[in-house]
């Protein structure tokens, strides 16, 4: 008897579960039936059209603020200044920052600003940005009770070759993952695509942090690993989640700051980069909920 993790009988070289494994899901079933099954089996909230409209508004606002803050990230500017701008823009739009006060210990700022070897959850401070830095800005807001979450990279002038590599490969892996999204695709396929892109470039994929469901809550099921995994949950219309691959130039190992309990750095001090979209699975494919503007990175000569 062939097993799900055995090579497919067709000779494709893929595992059976990724190739000719039978799919029994009928997407023409009533939404209520599929939604009930997904919540009962996996705790996943498939969103109604009304909820999607609210999540879309929150997501578009998060991306708009992210774009406006990112253009201010220049040499000599502090990440605290970027934080203050993001905070004010959220409040002016009738929203609140989702990160402020989140978690244990409570996150102390409105955005995450992760520099160079910081993988994620960097805390804004008064140290000016320097030429050659790469910076991830992660912005999430709550608007009318709905959550939008996204992040992008910014380069402060020309950067070293290792920083440019992770900057570009994290974005390339996110785009490659986005290209396969549609109903019926397994969550595990996302990690496979990201890993293929990263490892082909000689980079590693952080395994300790994952993408996640988002919209009704800040973090909700399912977990979306960026590495090789066995989360064989089929994507379904109404699913809203993030993909946010964290790509390291060196080891995938990380250490969390023992003082602030948030800042995660590469264990070897080598650079890391992360880009993040929130997605909606539709009946026909996928919608990017957080359409930020892509930034570029120039290598030192």
Secondary structure by P-SEA (a helix, b strand, c coil): ccccccccccccccccccccccccccccccaaaaaaaaaaccccccccaaaaaaaaaaaaaaaaaaaaaaaaccccccaaaaaaaaaaaaaaacccccccccccccccccbbbbccccccbbbbccccccccbbbbbbbbbbccccccccccccccccccaaaaaaaaaaaaaaaaaaaaccccccaaaaaaaaaaaaaaacccccccbbbbbccccccccbbbbcccccccccccccbbbbbbbbbbcccccccccccccccccccccbbbbbbbbbbbbcccccccccccbbbbbbbcc
